[in-house]
Amino acid sequence: MTSLLDALTGDPEITALFSPDAEIAALLRVEAALALAQGAIGTIEPADAERIRSVVKDFTPDERALRQGLARDGVVIPELVRQLRAATGEAGRSLHLGATSQDIIDTGLMLRLRALLVILESRTGAVLAEIARLDAEEGGRTLMAQTRMQAALAFTVADKLATWTRPLQGHRKRLHDLARSLPLQLGGPVGNGASFGASYERLRADMARHLDLRDAAPWHSDRTPILDVAQGLALLTGTLGKIGQDLALLSQTEVGAIKLSGGGGSSAMAHKQNPVGAEVLVALARFNAGLLGTLSQSMVHENERSGAAWTLEWLVLPQMAEATGRALTGAADLLRGARFTG
C-alpha cells in the first residue's frame, strides 16, 4: 500500500526487494539450488534435479492461490511446493526433499538481504563522498563547537565533518562484511539436518556454494543473523539522524552556520525555510531505533520454531530496510546542497 508519505520517506528500489515478485523469485531460486545440490551428491536423480531447475527457471505461480495458502498455513511454501510439484510431474517427488518451509524462506530472505546490503553500502559511499567534497571545499572554515547545546570552543568545519565520517566508514564496512557472511538455512523439520540423511553436511556446503551464501549450522530458533542486519540498519540510520540533527541546529536562524538548499516552505510564514530533509533523517533514525526494539523480541523463540516471532520479522524488517535506504538518499541530497557560512 502506498501513501502520500512515501514522497517523503519512501524508497521504491528498496521496497521492490520485499515485493511479492522478489520474494517468490528468491524462494524459487532456493528450491532449484536444493535440487541441484541433491542431484550433485546423488540424493535425488540428476535428471529430476535438471527437470526441477528447468521448470523453476520459467515458473509463474498462481499468486492468488499463494495468498490463500499463506492465509491458511501461515507460510507460503506449502502452496508454492504444491504448484511446483504439479508443474514438474514425476520429478516433483524429488522437490523440497527433506526441507522445511523455514529453510526455504530464511534462505530466500538472505538472498534479498544481500542485495539490500550491497545497495546500502554503495549509498553510504555516496554520502561519504559528499562529506569529503564539503571537507575539501570548506573544511578550513572556523565553526563554533557546541557541547550540551551551548557554545564551547572554536574548531573547524573539518573537525565537525570528521564526527560524521568516522562512524559512517564503520557502518559501510559493517554492511560490506554482513553482505559477505549471510548464512544458508538448512535444517529440515526440527533443525537437526536428520531429514537429509548421511550426506547432510556435504549437501549443505554444496547448496551454500550454489547460492554464494555462508555454510552454517541451522539457526531456526536463533535469530542472530536477522538481528545482526537489523542492528546494522539502526546504527546507520542513527548516525544519519545525528547528521540531520546537527544540520537542523546549524541552520537555525540565530546560528546561521550553514545554508541548506531545497524546499521547506511554511503555509503561514513566507519568510521561513524549514530544514525538512534534516528533520526526515532524525525521524527515520528514531523510527528504526523503535523498530529494532520490536524486532529484538523475535529472539524469544519457543522451542524449535516460532510462527509468531517469524511473522514479526516479516512485518518489521522491510520497514527498517526502506527507512535506511531513504535516509541514505536523503542525506546525500541534503549534503549536496549544503554550504557552510562560517
C-alpha positions as CSV (number, residue, x, y, z in Angstrom):
1,M,0.0,0.0,0.0
2,T,1.3,3.4,-0.9
3,S,0.5,6.7,0.8
4,L,1.3,10.4,0.3
5,L,4.1,10.0,3.0
6,D,6.0,7.8,0.5
7,A,7.0,11.1,-1.2
8,L,8.9,12.0,2.0
9,T,10.0,8.7,3.4
10,G,9.6,6.1,0.7
11,D,12.3,4.2,-1.3
12,P,10.9,2.3,-4.3
13,E,14.2,0.5,-5.1
14,I,14.3,-1.0,-1.5
15,T,10.6,-1.7,-1.4
16,A,11.0,-3.7,-4.6
17,L,13.3,-6.2,-2.8
18,F,10.4,-7.1,-0.5
19,S,7.7,-7.2,-3.2
20,P,5.8,-10.5,-3.9
21,D,7.7,-10.9,-7.2
22,A,11.1,-10.6,-5.5
23,E,10.2,-12.9,-2.7
24,I,8.8,-15.6,-5.0
25,A,11.9,-15.3,-7.3
26,A,14.2,-15.9,-4.3
27,L,12.1,-18.9,-3.0
28,L,12.2,-20.5,-6.4
29,R,16.0,-20.0,-6.6
30,V,16.4,-21.7,-3.3
31,E,14.3,-24.7,-4.3
32,A,16.3,-25.0,-7.5
33,A,19.6,-24.8,-5.6
34,L,18.4,-27.5,-3.2
35,A,17.5,-29.8,-6.0
36,L,20.7,-29.2,-7.9
37,A,22.8,-29.8,-4.8
38,Q,20.9,-33.0,-4.0
39,G,21.3,-34.1,-7.6
40,A,25.1,-33.4,-7.5
41,I,25.6,-35.6,-4.4
42,G,23.2,-38.4,-5.6
43,T,20.4,-37.8,-3.1
44,I,18.0,-37.5,-6.0
45,E,18.3,-38.4,-9.6
46,P,20.3,-35.9,-11.6
47,A,17.5,-35.9,-14.2
48,D,15.0,-34.9,-11.6
49,A,17.2,-32.1,-10.5
50,E,17.6,-30.8,-14.0
51,R,13.8,-31.1,-14.6
52,I,13.2,-29.1,-11.4
53,R,15.8,-26.5,-12.4
54,S,14.2,-26.2,-15.9
55,V,10.7,-25.7,-14.5
56,V,11.7,-23.3,-11.8
57,K,13.5,-21.1,-14.3
58,D,10.4,-20.1,-16.2
59,F,7.8,-20.8,-13.5
60,T,5.0,-18.3,-12.9
61,P,3.0,-19.3,-9.8
62,D,-0.7,-18.6,-9.2
63,E,-0.3,-15.6,-6.8
64,R,-3.9,-15.6,-5.7
65,A,-3.6,-19.2,-4.6
66,L,-0.3,-18.4,-2.9
67,R,-2.0,-15.7,-0.9
68,Q,-4.8,-18.1,0.1
69,G,-2.2,-20.7,1.1
70,L,-0.3,-18.1,3.2
71,A,-3.5,-17.1,5.0
72,R,-4.3,-20.8,5.6
73,D,-0.9,-22.1,6.5
74,G,0.9,-19.1,7.9
75,V,3.7,-19.6,5.3
76,V,3.7,-19.5,1.5
77,I,5.8,-22.6,0.9
78,P,3.3,-25.4,1.1
79,E,1.2,-23.9,-1.6
80,L,4.2,-23.0,-3.7
81,V,5.6,-26.6,-3.4
82,R,2.2,-28.0,-4.4
83,Q,2.2,-25.8,-7.6
84,L,5.8,-26.7,-8.4
85,R,5.1,-30.4,-8.0
86,A,2.2,-30.2,-10.3
87,A,4.4,-28.5,-12.9
88,T,7.4,-30.8,-12.6
89,G,5.5,-34.1,-13.0
90,E,7.3,-37.2,-11.8
91,A,10.3,-35.1,-10.8
92,G,8.1,-33.4,-8.2
93,R,8.8,-36.4,-5.9
94,S,12.3,-35.0,-5.5
95,L,11.3,-31.4,-5.0
96,H,11.8,-29.9,-1.5
97,L,13.1,-33.3,-0.3
98,G,14.0,-33.2,3.4
99,A,13.4,-29.4,3.7
100,T,11.0,-27.4,5.8
101,S,9.4,-24.1,4.9
102,Q,11.7,-22.2,7.2
103,D,14.8,-23.5,5.2
104,I,13.4,-22.0,2.0
105,I,12.0,-18.8,3.4
106,D,15.0,-17.9,5.6
107,T,17.5,-18.7,2.8
108,G,15.4,-16.7,0.3
109,L,15.4,-13.7,2.7
110,M,19.2,-14.0,2.9
111,L,19.5,-13.6,-0.9
112,R,17.3,-10.5,-0.8
113,L,19.2,-9.0,2.2
114,R,22.4,-9.5,0.4
115,A,21.1,-7.3,-2.5
116,L,19.9,-4.8,0.1
117,L,23.2,-4.6,1.8
118,V,25.1,-4.1,-1.5
119,I,22.8,-1.2,-2.3
120,L,23.1,0.4,1.1
121,E,26.9,0.1,1.0
122,S,27.0,1.9,-2.3
123,R,24.7,4.6,-1.0
124,T,26.8,5.0,2.2
125,G,29.8,5.6,-0.1
126,A,27.8,8.4,-1.9
127,V,27.1,10.1,1.4
128,L,30.8,9.8,2.4
129,A,31.7,11.3,-1.0
130,E,29.5,14.4,-0.3
131,I,31.1,14.8,3.1
132,A,34.6,14.6,1.5
133,R,33.6,17.2,-1.0
134,L,32.4,19.6,1.7
135,D,35.7,18.9,3.6
136,A,37.8,19.7,0.5
137,E,35.8,22.9,-0.3
138,E,35.0,24.3,3.2
139,G,36.9,22.2,5.8
140,G,39.2,25.1,6.7
141,R,36.3,27.4,7.8
142,T,36.0,28.2,11.5
143,L,33.0,26.9,13.3
144,M,31.8,27.2,16.9
145,A,31.6,23.8,18.6
146,Q,28.6,23.2,20.8
147,T,28.6,21.0,23.8
148,R,25.3,20.4,25.8
149,M,23.6,22.9,23.4
150,Q,25.9,25.7,24.5
151,A,28.8,27.4,22.6
152,A,32.1,25.7,23.6
153,L,35.3,26.4,21.7
154,A,36.1,27.2,18.1
155,F,37.2,24.4,15.8
156,T,36.9,23.8,12.1
157,V,34.3,22.5,9.7
158,A,36.7,19.6,9.0
159,D,36.6,18.7,12.7
160,K,32.8,18.7,12.5
161,L,32.7,16.6,9.4
162,A,35.1,14.1,10.9
163,T,32.5,13.3,13.6
164,W,30.2,12.2,10.7
165,T,32.8,10.5,8.6
166,R,34.3,8.1,11.1
167,P,31.1,6.3,12.1
168,L,29.8,6.2,8.5
169,Q,33.1,4.5,7.4
170,G,32.5,1.9,10.2
171,H,28.9,1.3,9.0
172,R,30.0,0.9,5.4
173,K,32.5,-1.8,6.4
174,R,29.8,-3.5,8.6
175,L,27.4,-3.6,5.6
176,H,30.2,-5.0,3.4
177,D,31.0,-7.7,5.9
178,L,27.4,-8.6,6.6
179,A,26.7,-9.0,2.9
180,R,29.5,-11.5,2.6
181,S,28.7,-13.5,5.7
182,L,24.9,-14.1,5.3
183,P,24.2,-17.8,6.2
184,L,22.3,-20.5,4.4
185,Q,19.4,-22.0,6.4
186,L,19.1,-25.8,6.0
187,G,18.0,-27.8,9.0
188,G,14.9,-29.8,8.0
189,P,11.7,-30.2,10.0
190,V,13.2,-29.9,13.5
191,G,16.5,-28.2,12.7
192,N,19.0,-31.0,13.1
193,G,19.5,-31.9,9.5
194,A,18.5,-35.6,10.0
195,S,15.9,-35.5,7.2
196,F,18.7,-35.1,4.6
197,G,20.5,-38.3,5.5
198,A,24.1,-39.1,5.9
199,S,25.3,-36.6,3.3
200,Y,23.7,-33.7,5.1
201,E,26.8,-31.6,5.7
202,R,28.0,-32.2,2.2
203,L,24.6,-31.2,0.8
204,R,24.6,-28.0,3.0
205,A,28.0,-27.0,1.8
206,D,27.2,-27.6,-1.8
207,M,23.9,-25.7,-1.6
208,A,25.7,-22.8,0.1
209,R,28.2,-22.7,-2.9
210,H,25.3,-22.7,-5.4
211,L,23.8,-19.6,-3.7
212,D,27.0,-17.9,-2.7
213,L,26.0,-17.9,1.0
214,R,28.0,-18.9,4.1
215,D,27.7,-22.6,5.0
216,A,26.3,-22.6,8.6
217,A,24.7,-24.8,11.1
218,P,20.9,-24.4,11.3
219,W,19.7,-21.3,13.0
220,H,15.9,-21.9,13.0
221,S,15.4,-20.6,16.6
222,D,18.5,-18.4,16.8
223,R,17.6,-15.2,15.0
224,T,21.0,-13.6,15.5
225,P,21.6,-13.3,11.7
226,I,18.4,-11.3,11.3
227,L,19.2,-9.1,14.3
228,D,22.8,-8.5,13.0
229,V,21.4,-7.0,9.9
230,A,18.7,-5.0,11.7
231,Q,21.3,-3.6,14.2
232,G,23.4,-2.6,11.2
233,L,20.5,-0.7,9.8
234,A,19.6,1.0,13.0
235,L,23.2,2.1,13.7
236,L,23.5,3.5,10.2
237,T,20.2,5.5,10.4
238,G,21.2,6.6,13.9
239,T,24.4,8.2,12.5
240,L,22.4,9.8,9.7
241,G,19.9,11.1,12.2
242,K,22.7,12.7,14.2
243,I,23.9,14.4,11.0
244,G,20.3,15.6,10.3
245,Q,20.1,16.9,13.9
246,D,23.4,18.7,13.5
247,L,22.3,20.3,10.2
248,A,19.0,21.4,11.6
249,L,20.7,23.1,14.6
250,L,23.4,24.7,12.4
251,S,20.8,26.1,10.1
252,Q,18.8,27.8,12.9
253,T,18.2,31.5,12.3
254,E,20.1,32.6,15.3
255,V,23.1,30.3,14.5
256,G,23.3,30.6,10.7
257,A,26.3,28.4,10.4
258,I,25.0,26.6,7.3
259,K,22.6,27.1,4.4
260,L,20.5,24.1,3.2
261,S,19.0,24.1,-0.3
262,G,15.6,22.8,-1.2
263,G,12.1,23.4,-0.1
264,G,10.7,23.7,3.4
265,G,8.2,26.5,3.0
266,S,5.6,27.4,5.5
267,S,1.9,27.8,4.8
268,A,1.6,30.7,7.2
269,M,5.1,32.3,7.3
270,A,6.6,33.0,3.9
271,H,10.0,34.0,5.3
272,K,10.7,30.5,6.7
273,Q,12.7,27.7,5.1
274,N,12.2,24.7,7.3
275,P,15.0,22.1,7.4
276,V,12.7,19.3,6.1
277,G,15.4,17.0,4.8
278,A,17.3,17.1,8.1
279,E,14.1,16.5,10.1
280,V,13.4,13.4,8.0
281,L,16.8,12.0,8.8
282,V,16.0,12.5,12.5
283,A,12.6,10.9,12.2
284,L,13.9,7.9,10.3
285,A,16.6,7.3,12.9
286,R,14.1,7.3,15.7
287,F,11.7,5.1,13.7
288,N,14.4,2.5,13.2
289,A,15.5,2.6,16.8
290,G,12.0,1.8,17.9
291,L,11.6,-1.0,15.3
292,L,14.9,-2.5,16.4
293,G,13.5,-2.9,19.9
294,T,10.4,-4.5,18.4
295,L,12.4,-6.9,16.1
296,S,14.6,-7.9,19.0
297,Q,11.6,-9.6,20.5
298,S,11.8,-12.2,17.7
299,M,14.9,-13.6,19.6
300,V,12.4,-15.1,22.1
301,H,11.6,-18.3,20.2
302,E,9.5,-21.0,21.7
303,N,11.2,-24.3,21.3
304,E,12.3,-25.3,17.8
305,R,10.2,-22.9,15.7
306,S,8.1,-19.8,16.3
307,G,5.4,-18.7,13.9
308,A,4.8,-15.6,16.0
309,A,8.4,-14.4,16.0
310,W,8.8,-15.2,12.4
311,T,5.8,-13.1,11.4
312,L,7.1,-10.3,13.5
313,E,10.3,-10.3,11.4
314,W,8.3,-10.1,8.2
315,L,6.4,-7.1,9.5
316,V,9.3,-5.1,10.8
317,L,12.4,-5.8,8.7
318,P,11.1,-4.4,5.4
319,Q,10.2,-1.2,7.1
320,M,13.7,-0.9,8.6
321,A,15.3,-1.5,5.2
322,E,13.2,1.1,3.4
323,A,13.8,3.7,6.2
324,T,17.6,3.1,5.9
325,G,17.5,3.4,2.1
326,R,15.6,6.6,2.2
327,A,17.8,8.1,4.9
328,L,20.9,7.5,2.8
329,T,19.5,9.1,-0.4
330,G,18.1,11.9,1.7
331,A,21.4,12.5,3.4
332,A,23.3,12.6,0.1
333,D,20.8,15.1,-1.4
334,L,20.9,17.2,1.7
335,L,24.7,17.4,1.9
336,R,24.9,18.1,-1.8
337,G,23.0,21.3,-1.3
338,A,24.7,22.4,2.0
339,R,27.0,25.3,2.3
340,F,28.8,26.4,5.5
341,T,28.7,30.1,6.1
342,G,31.4,30.4,8.7
